[in-house]
């Protein structure tokens, strides 16, 4: 079992924490396996906001910044692309707390 330390956009993090969202789509660059733990940190800004941020005083207007307490979930199933519209190199991780 591995522990993967990952960041999650606020809306996605909140949906996972509330139990509404029971899967997470990720790029498959970490060797995810069933039984692994995901140590999720909520980001202040979404990935889109960070990608579109502008440089201000030597930094970005929307820097990568974690907020709040982390939340841990366990991987219960993995669907690897290409399958069901999921591209090669991506996974859909079924998760539970």
N, C-alpha and C positions, 0 to 999 in steps of 0.2 A: 504494500500500500504506500502510495506517495501522497504528499500534501502539496497541492498546487496553489500558490499565492497569486490570486488574480484580481483584477479591477473590474468593476461593473458599473455601467451608467446608472444614475439614480433611479429612473423608472424601472429598469430591469431588476436592480438590487431590491427595491421595495416590493416588487411583485414576487420575487423569490422568497423574501423574508416573510411575507404575509401568507405564503402557501398557494397563492394564485397561479404562479408560474412554476411548473415542475420539470422544466428542461432548460438547457442553455446551449446555444449554438456557438461553437468556438473553432478557431483555426487549429488543426491537429498537429501542433508543433511541440507537444509536451509528452507524447506517449501515454495519453490517458488510458486508464484501465478501470474495469468495474471494481469497486471497493475503494478507489482513491477518494481523498477528501479535497474539496475546493474551499480554500480560505478566501472568502470574497470581501473586498473592500469597496465601499461605495465612493464613487468619484463626485466631486463637486460639480464638474462640468461634463456634459456628454462627449462622446468621441467626436461627434460632428462639430460641436462648439470648439473643442480643442483644435481640430483640424483646420477650422476657419478662423482661429484667433490671429491677432496681429501682434507684432512686436511693439512693446511699450517699455521704455526705460530699461532696455537690455533684457527684458523677459517677455513672456507671452501674456496677452490679456486674459486668456483662459488656460492657465497652467494645469498640468496633471496634479491633482490634489485630492487625497483621500479624506473623507469626513465620517464621523460617527464610529460606532463599534463594528468590527468585522463580524461576519456571519459564516459559519461552516456548514457545508452540506456534503453528502456522500453520493458518489456516482453509482447508480443501480443498473444502468444499461447504456450501451453506446451504439449509435447508428452512424456508420462511417460512409462518407460519400465516395463514389457517386451512387446515390440512391435517392429516390423520391424527391428529386429536385435539389438535393444537397450536392454541392460541387465537390469534386475530388480535392482531398486535402482538408476537408471540413468535417466536423462531427456534431451530432446532436446528442448531448449528454442528458439522460434522465437522472433526476436528482431527488434526494429526500434529506430531511434534517435529522 
